[in-house]
Amino acid sequence: MRMLGAEAVIECLKAEEVEIVFGYPGGAVLTLYDALFKTNFPHVLTRHEQGAVHAADGYARATGKTGVCFATSGPGGTNLVTGIATAYMDSIPLVAITGQVGVSLIGKDSFQEADICGITTPITKHNYLVKKVQDLPRVIKEAFYIARTGRPGPVVIDISKDVFNDTLDFEYPDSVELRGYKPIFSGDASKIDLVVTELEKAKKPLLFIGGGVNISGTSEELRKFVESTGIPVITSLMGLGCIPCDSAQHLGMVGMHGTYAANMATMECDLLLGVGVRFDDRVTSLVKNFAPKAKIVHFDIDPAEVNKNVRSDFRVIGDLRWSLPLLAEKASMQGLQKWQQETGEWNKLVQEWKKEKPPASELEAAGIKPQAVIEKVSELTKGDAIIVTDVGQHQMWTAQSYTFKKQRSFLTSGGLGTMGYGLPAAIGAQITLPEKTVVLFTGDGSIMMNCQELATMADNGLPVKIIVMNNQVLGMVNQWQRMFYGKRYSHSSTKGCTDFVKLAEAMGVTGLCVTEPEKLDAILEKALKMEGPVLVEVLLPATEDVLPMVPPGGRLDQMVLGGVF
Ligand SMILES: Cc1ncc(C[n+]2csc(CCOP(=O)(O)OP(=O)(O)O)c2C)c(N)n1
């Protein structure tokens, strides 16, 4: 059928079963927006392009599907950059479609021109500049294929304004033929036999799970393996939720703000199975001291991850959807139940470490404890909510104190650490999962970075519950200044003049405030029961630290558990 390029884009999205697009219009995409209007294609107008890309990312993390966003040329495209980099660092499938100036104007510093392909090359899995309308169907087909296969990631399609206005005989390709891109699904099964042999020999094995498990949706396969072997488990920030936090084998998050048990187990284990992890420096601290007594096994879909940060002794390259069921099967065939007895001593030891009482800050002031806020929400939602965070102390307290029970239930910017991610990501999750409780924990610094999206939330009637942990400081920065910069609090106070309740109300969101510990539980309960979007501002002392903490460059067993620094 003959149609406009802009109409063809919409047809391609339908063919890819895209449910919704997040975006913001402008000159270069006016014809595209006109096509959206005519087809009534679902679209959410955010208040900033950064909001659109984070919303598409939140949608992708919560559903496992590919998120899609639109932006215009120039500033529209550059406003996507942080969100694209956020998705890239956490391997999130995303297709960003941007408008570009007319073909004859490209490269001439035209009005609203920016070289989006050039700018996004290091932060995308792939990107395209489309100058011919006939290329559109193939390019879009390829872009979705690349975004969601293999190790997922963001793909940018920059489309010249002329292309939207030109016409073509539309036909969507059935398949993709890409030379040089052959995503791996299944790998070498004999490698798994080697891993099982190592497991049989190990006396102190430890399973380390990461974001790859969440992305591939393989928590069920992993759970079977954990149950049949009784192996203790640690997770990265991105791996939270894949194994219920309250299960006996779960020792908690490892790394800079990891639990005592997880960090000690890493130092002592003799075999570490890393599954869908990338050994980030927030996990390993100094690499030479990471898991010093262990042989390391690395399960990953991306061969480029192998030996990037940590040297592994064995590798299983392939999709976890292939390798984990095979591992579980082979392990149970080898009768690893028997091996459970041999590792009994080890399991007893890790359970002792688990009892180590939660650390306390000596600077702890009277007032509401941040951990109490999160624990109450955890209790009220029974681990069944989608939890979203921004970046800072509140993010780490959430990771430590919420009892996650399900995969894809924790949306947070792990790799890039993007303040401002939370509010739009919560929008993306809630819009696709209207029956779910979506709770955003954010800080007084972070919420300000994309607070305009409160309006998007209200306009779309999204019942997200936002909890602003207001300590009136850029808490994580403040903590580092307290610990490592002689308490010289350089520009880390937000001064506390912003009235978050009024800010919420101004944008159509109900605002509540808690200042006294005795009222905390009742107000949280009320907020969670209320219909529509609610923002609860919780006033917290500024001096509460995130503990334990492994000082930068320290060993995992040198974590600071409490006290004054
Ligand atoms: C876009 C961006 N800018 C700066 C930082 C550096 N940074 C990390 S945590 C933090 C403070 C966060 O403060 P707030 O949102 O109030 O949360 P809190 O730590 O108090 O819980 C800053 C500035 C960042 N992560 N992202």
PDBQT file of the ligand as one rigid body, heavy atoms in Angstrom, charges set to zero:
ROOT
HETATM    1  C1  LIG A 601      22.390  13.287  37.150  1.00  0.00    +0.000 C 
HETATM    2  C2  LIG A 601      23.260  13.061  38.335  1.00  0.00    +0.000 A 
HETATM    3  N1  LIG A 601      23.971  14.086  38.844  1.00  0.00    +0.000 NA
HETATM    4  C3  LIG A 601      24.753  13.891  39.940  1.00  0.00    +0.000 A 
HETATM    5  C4  LIG A 601      24.858  12.658  40.521  1.00  0.00    +0.000 A 
HETATM    6  C5  LIG A 601      25.772  12.432  41.714  1.00  0.00    +0.000 C 
HETATM    7  N2  LIG A 601      25.002  12.024  42.907  1.00  0.00    +0.000 N 
HETATM    8  C6  LIG A 601      24.868  10.752  43.307  1.00  0.00    +0.000 A 
HETATM    9  S1  LIG A 601      23.907  10.574  44.649  1.00  0.00    +0.000 SA
HETATM   10  C7  LIG A 601      23.655  12.233  44.757  1.00  0.00    +0.000 A 
HETATM   11  C8  LIG A 601      22.801  12.826  45.842  1.00  0.00    +0.000 C 
HETATM   12  C9  LIG A 601      21.389  12.381  45.746  1.00  0.00    +0.000 C 
HETATM   13  O1  LIG A 601      20.609  13.156  46.607  1.00  0.00    +0.000 OA
HETATM   14  P1  LIG A 601      19.086  12.831  46.859  1.00  0.00    +0.000 P 
HETATM   15  O2  LIG A 601      18.364  12.616  45.605  1.00  0.00    +0.000 OA
HETATM   16  O3  LIG A 601      18.527  13.886  47.763  1.00  0.00    +0.000 OA
HETATM   17  O4  LIG A 601      19.116  11.438  47.598  1.00  0.00    +0.000 OA
HETATM   18  P2  LIG A 601      19.735  10.979  48.999  1.00  0.00    +0.000 P 
HETATM   19  O5  LIG A 601      21.143  10.577  48.750  1.00  0.00    +0.000 OA
HETATM   20  O6  LIG A 601      19.644  12.150  49.940  1.00  0.00    +0.000 OA
HETATM   21  O7  LIG A 601      18.884   9.840  49.407  1.00  0.00    +0.000 OA
HETATM   22  C10 LIG A 601      24.349  12.905  43.742  1.00  0.00    +0.000 A 
HETATM   23  C11 LIG A 601      24.361  14.367  43.560  1.00  0.00    +0.000 C 
HETATM   24  C12 LIG A 601      24.099  11.620  39.924  1.00  0.00    +0.000 A 
HETATM   25  N3  LIG A 601      24.135  10.373  40.397  1.00  0.00    +0.000 N 
HETATM   26  N4  LIG A 601      23.291  11.857  38.864  1.00  0.00    +0.000 NA
ENDROOT
TORSDOF 0
